[in-house]
Amino acid sequence: MHLAVQSGLQPRFPNAKICITSDLVLSLAATGEIPSVVVIAGTGSAVLGRTEPAELARAGGFGPLIGDPGSAYDIGRKATAVILQKNLNRERFPLGAKVLESLQCKFDELFDQARARPGDVFPKIFRVVAKEAESGDAAARALLTAGAQDLRDQAREVIEKLKLREADFFLAKTGGVFDGSPFLNCQFDSLMREIAPKARIGLLPRSVAEAAAQLAREALMNPLVLEES
């Protein structure tokens, strides 16, 4: 894919040095440190890490059809399944009522909307789940805890491949799931401290745009450009 894009651009910019990369690599570069691991949890999810000399490891990032565990899409999808099942069982379910109120729809309409526009509906439902978790809703907290565990599992794959369990490294978080759910944020941090007790956990300190500019400068000076493995 990268080669196809590059071959299409090169004739139009014959004097330019073209570097094709991804938002995953840019997010990792935005940590500003080596070694480092970045956990991305927005509409999708992925984890990418690096050590010297530029060894990379990745987990996830396969898209919603294959699975983006711990993402807003995935958490919203699982919440929708629970809501619909509770309705079939004729069980009272406060979280479901909050979701229907937020989306201004009925149960049958929720089913239709979720099937027709999952990429739009599921992230919206995640936001309701995150809000209700802060109010103490047990079902919402269970869904977010499971999401934090899914993100933990992906991060563990990368940390173990890079042999960082006992290392002092920066574990960066970015994306709407972390921004939108203090409860999941706290759960994730606690889970990661069990796996990598010396890791410094925090939000991504730089924007992806800043990282892109930095990589562009490095690409001009160094022919070895950081790429995904």
Secondary structure, DSSP 8 states (H G I E B T S, - for coil): -HHHHHHHHTTTSTTS------HHHHHHHTT--SSEEEEEESSSEEEEEEETTTEEEEEE---TTT--TTSHHHHHHHHHHHHHHHHHTT---HHHHHHHHHHT--HHHHHHHHHH-HHHHHHHHHHHHHHHHHTT-HHHHHHHHHHHHHHHHHHHHHHHHTT-TTS--EEEEESHHHHH-HHHHHHHHHHHHHH-TT-EEEE--S-HHHHHHHHHHHHHH-S------
